[in-house]
Amino acid sequence: MNTTTDTTGRAGCLIAGLGATIGALVWAPRAAFSIDGGFEGHARDLSVLFVDLPLIVLGGALLPLLTWTLTMRWTGRPWVAVLAAAAAFALGIWGLLEWWTPRQHPDPGYGPGM
C-alpha cells in the first residue's frame, strides 16, 4: 500500500472523528435543559438524544470528511484540504448554533413565585 494514501486516509478519519466529537461537545450544553427537563422534569424532551444527537454527530463527521475528500481530489495538497475542512466545519458549527435552538426555559405559564 502506498504510504501517501495511507497517511491521507488516516488524516481523513482523524478529521471525521474530530468533527463528530466537537459537534457533540457543542451540542451538549444546548441540549442539557431538554435532557434534564427543568423543575420536576416537566420540560423533558428526550428526542434530542434519539434524533438530534445522531444527526449532529453524523453531520459533524461527514461535513469535514466530504470537504477533505473533495479538496484532496481537486488540489492534491493536504494542507489546503485541512484548511478547507476546518473552514467547512466552522461554518457548520456556526449554522448549528444559529439554527438549532432547543427549549431553554420553562413554559411561559410559569411566572415568578409569590
Secondary structure, DSSP 8 states (H G I E B T S, - for coil): --HHHHHHHHHHHHHHHHHHHHHHHHHHHHHHHHHH-SGGGTT--THIIIIIHHHHHHHHHHHHHHHHHHHHHHT--HHHHHHHHHHHHHHHHHHHHHH-----S--TT-----
